[in-house]
Amino acid sequence: MQKRLIIALTLACGLIAGPAVLSAETIKVGVPLAMTGPYTDTGDNYWKGIKMAIDEINAGGGLLGKVLEPVRFDTQDFSPERVMQGADYLCGKEKVHSVHAGWAGWGQDVRAYGKYDVPFFCDDGSQAAVDVFRTDPEMYKNIFQLTDTGINQAESMFRVIMALPYEYPNKKAVIITADDAWGTEVGDTLAKNFKEKGWEVAMHEVVPYGTREWGPILTQIRKAQPAVIHVEIVSAQEVITFFRQFMKAPTRSILSYGYSIVPREVVETMGKEADGIIGEVPTAMPTPEAPTPEAQAWVDKFTSLYKHNPQAGSWAAYSGVKAWASAVAAVGDETKHAEVIKYIQDNGYKGETGWWKWDADNVMRAGGDVPIGHYQVQNGELVTIFTDPPTQPYKNFKFIPPRWIK
């Protein structure tokens, strides 16, 4: 109790602008994210959005007058055992009243947190997670996905690749993915789409995390001379080393990084060196120019806090916290988990770009006010060039043919 009183007094003195007074009570919020391992950078993206939301709520008087207290857990590599440990620690031991996980696995998280009744927000983007949900929608009704599935995201990637204002020299594609469920889902979907469009998939390679030497694969790529190379590995060093070794003797290929463009370390390390690469960000906050004044204010605040534009996951995780807090405020009691869940299902959440509405699978499907953003690295930063669905150019920003194919 003394610790919680200190937290409340600190927030009241240091964060709150105005006369708001917080109770000595706290509401614990579970935050299971990768803090070590290959997904660390992605975990950091989510944490920045979650922290921003919690700080805003506390600075505004808290939730129901109580301080939100984040309780973190390192999910590492999302092994089923580790994910289950996180659920049991946060929900079973710490007794949190909501969990905000970002990318949390490929279905094992649905099972782990579905055992409890606490609202659980994740950004899996996985059909495997949706399939688990569908086995028992009543049991798993507390699970809310903040983004569409990898299958639908890959469909979106393909539509934008086909929509680029660029004349491809041939109809050959190369697909390289990590050996995880996400990479498999995206790679198989892209291969199917290319083939249905009459393209040849000259290579479809699956590689382990930690791959740094790309010589044998690049030898095959240079022999095939594909028009498109798609790399789907959500770990910075793998995609950075691929690009630098590719550039030693580049082919005239559009280089598509999909969700691999997400880790901040990619553009932070390469800067303008990465100019020309394209990628996609689900549940996207378009940048550098946001779609609404409210969204622009959010981007400006995020950039001021963290000194860079928001990456994938930051806005989604932020919005998950705000959606839950909005529901708790309406219900009037954070412990009434079933009522909070029903409120979110029935009412959705009004965010900076418009309405978030979850479907019957508790999935935030892409489109409308919450699209998938497609980016190109330009001048060392991610610039939105398309949103989807529907597939359309974003404002006045344009695709620029990469320097290696001119």
C-alpha positions in Angstrom: 0.0 0.0 0.0 2.9 2.4 0.8 4.4 1.7 -2.6 1.1 2.4 -4.4 0.7 5.7 -2.4 4.2 6.8 -3.5 3.3 6.0 -7.1 0.1 8.0 -6.9 1.8 11.0 -5.2 4.6 11.0 -7.8 2.1 11.0 -10.7 0.0 13.6 -9.0 3.0 15.9 -8.5 4.9 15.2 -11.7 2.5 14.3 -14.5 -0.9 15.8 -13.9 -1.5 19.2 -15.3 -4.3 20.8 -13.1 -6.1 19.9 -9.9 -6.7 16.2 -10.6 -6.1 14.0 -7.5 -5.5 10.3 -7.9 -6.5 7.6 -5.4 -3.8 5.6 -3.7 -5.3 2.6 -5.5 -3.8 1.2 -8.6 -5.1 -0.8 -11.6 -2.5 -3.3 -12.8 -2.0 -3.6 -16.5 -0.2 -6.6 -17.9 2.4 -6.0 -20.6 3.9 -9.2 -22.0 6.4 -8.2 -24.8 9.7 -9.4 -26.2 12.4 -7.6 -24.2 15.2 -10.0 -25.3 15.7 -12.2 -28.3 15.0 -11.7 -32.1 11.8 -9.7 -31.6 13.2 -7.1 -29.2 12.8 -4.1 -31.5 9.2 -5.0 -32.4 8.5 -5.3 -28.6 10.0 -1.9 -28.1 7.7 -0.5 -30.8 4.7 -1.8 -28.8 5.9 -0.7 -25.5 6.3 2.9 -26.6 2.6 3.0 -27.6 1.4 1.3 -24.4 3.5 3.6 -22.2 2.3 6.7 -24.0 -1.3 5.6 -23.4 -0.8 4.8 -19.8 1.0 8.0 -19.1 -1.7 10.0 -20.8 -4.4 8.3 -18.7 -2.5 8.8 -15.5 -1.7 12.4 -16.3 -5.5 13.0 -16.9 -6.5 11.8 -13.5 -6.1 8.1 -13.9 -8.8 5.5 -14.7 -11.8 5.8 -12.3 -9.4 8.0 -10.3 -6.9 5.1 -10.0 -3.3 4.9 -11.2 -2.6 2.5 -14.0 0.5 0.5 -13.1 2.1 -1.5 -15.9 3.5 -5.0 -15.0 5.9 -6.2 -17.6 6.9 -9.7 -18.7 9.6 -10.8 -21.2 8.0 -13.1 -23.8 11.4 -13.7 -25.5 10.8 -15.9 -28.5 7.1 -16.6 -28.0 7.6 -20.3 -27.2 4.3 -21.8 -26.0 5.9 -22.5 -22.6 7.0 -18.9 -22.2 3.7 -17.4 -23.3 1.9 -19.6 -20.8 4.2 -18.5 -18.1 3.4 -14.9 -18.9 -0.3 -15.5 -18.7 -0.1 -17.3 -15.4 2.2 -14.7 -13.9 0.2 -11.7 -15.0 -3.3 -13.0 -14.7 -2.8 -15.7 -12.1 -0.3 -14.1 -9.7 -0.3 -10.3 -10.4 -4.1 -10.2 -10.9 -3.9 -7.6 -13.7 -7.2 -6.2 -15.1 -6.1 -6.0 -18.8 -3.3 -7.3 -20.9 -1.7 -5.5 -23.8 0.7 -7.7 -25.6 1.4 -6.5 -29.1 2.6 -9.4 -31.2 2.3 -12.3 -28.8 2.5 -15.5 -30.8 0.5 -17.6 -33.3 -2.4 -19.0 -31.2 -0.6 -20.2 -28.1 -1.3 -16.8 -26.6 -5.1 -17.2 -27.3 -5.0 -20.5 -25.4 -2.9 -19.1 -22.6 -4.9 -16.0 -21.9 -8.3 -17.5 -22.8 -8.0 -19.5 -19.6 -8.6 -16.2 -17.8 -11.4 -13.6 -18.1 -9.2 -10.6 -18.4 -9.4 -8.5 -21.7 -6.4 -9.4 -23.8 -5.3 -7.2 -26.7 -2.7 -8.6 -29.1 -1.3 -7.7 -32.6 -0.7 -11.3 -33.8 -2.0 -10.8 -37.3 -2.2 -14.6 -37.5 -4.8 -16.8 -39.0 -3.6 -19.5 -36.7 -4.7 -17.3 -33.7 -8.1 -16.7 -35.3 -8.5 -20.5 -35.9 -7.9 -21.1 -32.2 -10.5 -18.5 -31.3 -13.0 -20.1 -33.5 -12.7 -23.4 -31.7 -14.5 -21.9 -28.7 -15.6 -18.2 -29.2 -17.3 -18.1 -25.8 -14.2 -19.2 -24.0 -12.0 -16.9 -26.0 -14.3 -13.9 -26.1 -11.7 -11.9 -24.0 -9.2 -12.0 -26.9 -9.0 -8.9 -29.1 -6.8 -8.8 -32.2 -5.5 -5.4 -33.1 -4.7 -6.2 -36.7 -5.9 -8.4 -39.6 -4.3 -11.8 -40.4 -1.0 -12.4 -42.2 -3.0 -13.9 -45.1 -5.0 -10.7 -45.6 -1.9 -8.6 -45.1 0.0 -10.6 -47.7 -3.0 -10.2 -50.1 -2.6 -6.4 -49.5 1.1 -6.5 -50.1 0.5 -8.3 -53.5 -2.2 -5.8 -54.5 0.1 -2.8 -53.9 3.1 -4.5 -55.6 0.8 -4.9 -58.7 -0.4 -1.3 -58.3 3.0 0.4 -58.2 3.4 2.9 -61.1 6.3 0.8 -62.5 6.7 -1.4 -65.5 8.2 -4.7 -64.4 10.9 -6.1 -66.8 9.6 -9.7 -66.4 7.1 -11.8 -64.3 9.5 -13.5 -62.0 9.4 -13.3 -58.2 11.6 -14.5 -55.3 10.2 -15.0 -51.8 12.4 -15.4 -48.7 10.8 -15.8 -45.3 11.7 -16.8 -41.8 10.9 -20.3 -40.5 8.0 -19.2 -38.3 4.2 -19.2 -38.6 4.1 -15.6 -39.7 6.7 -16.0 -42.5 5.0 -19.2 -43.7 1.6 -17.5 -43.8 2.8 -14.5 -45.7 5.2 -16.5 -48.0 2.6 -19.1 -49.0 -0.1 -16.4 -49.7 2.2 -14.3 -51.8 3.4 -17.4 -53.8 -0.2 -18.3 -54.5 -1.1 -14.8 -55.7 1.9 -14.5 -57.9 1.2 -17.9 -59.6 -2.5 -17.0 -60.1 -1.4 -13.8 -61.8 0.7 -15.7 -64.2 4.1 -15.0 -62.5 6.8 -17.5 -62.0 8.0 -17.9 -58.4 11.7 -18.5 -59.2 12.6 -19.2 -55.6 10.7 -19.6 -52.4 13.3 -19.9 -49.6 12.6 -20.5 -45.9 15.6 -19.5 -43.6 16.2 -19.6 -39.9 16.5 -16.5 -37.7 20.2 -15.6 -37.4 20.9 -15.9 -41.1 23.6 -13.3 -41.9 25.4 -14.8 -44.9 23.3 -14.6 -48.0 25.9 -15.5 -50.7 24.4 -18.8 -52.0 20.8 -17.3 -52.1 22.0 -14.2 -53.8 23.9 -16.2 -56.4 20.6 -17.9 -57.3 18.8 -14.5 -57.3 21.3 -13.0 -59.7 20.9 -16.0 -62.0 17.1 -15.6 -62.0 17.0 -11.8 -62.4 13.5 -11.5 -60.7 11.4 -8.4 -61.0 10.4 -8.6 -57.4 12.2 -9.9 -54.3 10.1 -10.2 -51.1 11.8 -10.7 -47.8 9.7 -11.4 -44.7 11.9 -11.7 -41.6 10.9 -9.6 -38.6 14.4 -9.1 -37.3 16.6 -6.2 -38.2 20.1 -7.8 -38.7 18.8 -10.4 -41.1 17.2 -7.9 -43.5 20.0 -5.3 -43.1 22.7 -7.9 -44.0 20.6 -9.1 -46.9 20.2 -5.6 -48.4 23.9 -4.8 -48.0 25.0 -8.0 -49.7 22.4 -7.6 -52.4 23.7 -4.1 -53.2 27.1 -5.4 -54.0 25.7 -6.6 -57.3 22.0 -5.7 -57.4 19.4 -7.1 -59.8 16.8 -4.8 -61.3 14.3 -5.9 -58.7 11.7 -4.1 -56.6 12.8 -5.0 -53.0 9.7 -5.6 -50.9 10.3 -6.1 -47.1 6.7 -6.4 -46.0 6.5 -6.4 -42.2 10.3 -6.7 -42.1 10.5 -3.0 -42.5 9.0 -2.6 -39.0 11.9 -2.9 -36.5 13.1 0.6 -35.9 16.6 -0.6 -36.1 16.3 -1.2 -39.9 15.8 2.4 -41.0 17.7 3.8 -37.9 20.8 1.8 -38.9 20.7 2.2 -42.7 19.1 5.7 -43.0 19.2 6.9 -46.6 21.1 3.7 -47.6 17.7 2.0 -47.4 16.0 4.4 -49.7 13.8 2.6 -52.3 12.8 -0.4 -50.1 9.1 -0.9 -49.8 7.2 -2.5 -46.9 3.9 -2.6 -45.1 2.6 -1.7 -41.7 -0.8 -3.2 -40.5 -3.2 -1.2 -38.4 -1.2 1.8 -39.7 -0.9 5.4 -38.6 0.2 6.9 -41.9 3.3 9.1 -41.8 4.8 11.6 -42.2 1.4 13.3 -42.8 -1.5 11.8 -40.9 -5.0 11.5 -42.3 -6.9 13.6 -39.7 -6.0 16.6 -37.4 -6.4 14.3 -34.4 -4.1 11.7 -35.9 -1.5 14.4 -36.8 -1.5 15.6 -33.2 -0.9 12.0 -32.1 2.0 11.6 -34.5 3.5 14.9 -33.4 3.3 14.0 -29.8 4.8 10.5 -30.4 7.6 12.0 -32.4 8.3 14.6 -29.7 8.5 11.9 -27.1 10.6 9.3 -28.9 12.4 11.4 -31.5 11.2 9.3 -34.5 8.0 8.5 -36.4 5.8 5.8 -35.0 6.6 2.3 -36.2 4.2 -0.6 -36.7 2.5 -1.6 -33.5 3.0 1.6 -31.5 -0.4 3.1 -32.5 -2.2 -0.3 -32.4 -1.0 -1.0 -28.9 -1.8 2.5 -27.8 -5.3 2.2 -29.2 -5.8 -1.1 -27.4 -5.1 0.5 -24.1 -7.4 3.4 -24.9 -10.2 1.1 -26.1 -10.0 -0.9 -22.9 -9.9 2.3 -20.7 -12.8 3.8 -22.5 -14.9 0.6 -21.8 -13.9 0.5 -18.2 -14.9 4.2 -17.8 -18.3 3.4 -19.3 -18.8 0.3 -17.2 -17.5 2.0 -14.0 -15.6 -0.9 -12.6 -12.4 -2.4 -13.9 -13.1 -5.7 -12.2 -16.2 -6.4 -14.2 -14.3 -8.0 -17.0 -17.3 -9.6 -18.8 -19.1 -6.2 -19.0 -16.0 -4.5 -20.2 -15.5 -7.1 -22.9 -19.2 -6.8 -24.0 -18.9 -3.0 -24.2 -15.9 -3.2 -26.5 -17.7 -5.8 -28.7 -20.9 -3.8 -28.9 -19.5 -0.3 -29.2 -15.9 -0.4 -30.5 -13.7 2.6 -29.9 -13.4 6.0 -31.5 -9.7 6.6 -32.2 -7.6 9.3 -34.0 -8.4 8.2 -37.5 -12.0 7.1 -36.8 -13.8 4.0 -35.6 -12.3 0.7 -34.5 -14.9 -2.1 -34.8 -14.0 -5.7 -34.0 -15.7 -8.4 -36.1 -17.3 -11.7 -34.9 -13.8 -13.2 -34.4 -12.8 -10.1 -32.3 -10.4 -9.2 -35.1 -9.8 -5.6 -36.3 -10.1 -6.2 -40.0 -8.1 -3.8 -42.3 -10.0 -1.1 -44.2 -12.0 2.0 -43.6 -10.7 4.1 -40.7 -8.0 1.5 -39.9 -6.2 0.6 -43.1 -2.9 -1.2 -43.9 -0.2 1.3 -44.7 2.3 0.7 -47.4 5.6 2.5 -47.2 8.7 3.3 -49.0 12.0 4.4 -47.4 12.6 7.9 -48.7 15.3 10.2 -47.3 16.0 7.6 -44.6 12.4 7.5 -43.2 9.2 5.5 -43.9 6.8 7.4 -46.1 3.3 6.2 -46.8 2.7 5.7 -50.5 -0.4 3.5 -50.5 -3.2 2.5 -48.1 -5.2 -0.6 -48.5 -8.0 -1.7 -48.6 -9.1 -0.2 -50.9 -5.8 0.0 -52.8 -5.2 3.7 -53.3 -2.3 6.1 -53.4 -1.9 8.1 -50.1 -2.3 11.8 -50.5 0.4 13.3 -52.7 3.2 10.9 -51.7 4.6 8.9 -54.6 6.6 5.7 -55.2 10.1 6.5 -56.4 11.9 3.8 -58.5 14.9 2.6 -56.5 18.3 3.8 -57.5 19.6 0.3 -58.3 17.1 -0.3 -61.1 17.4 3.0 -62.9 
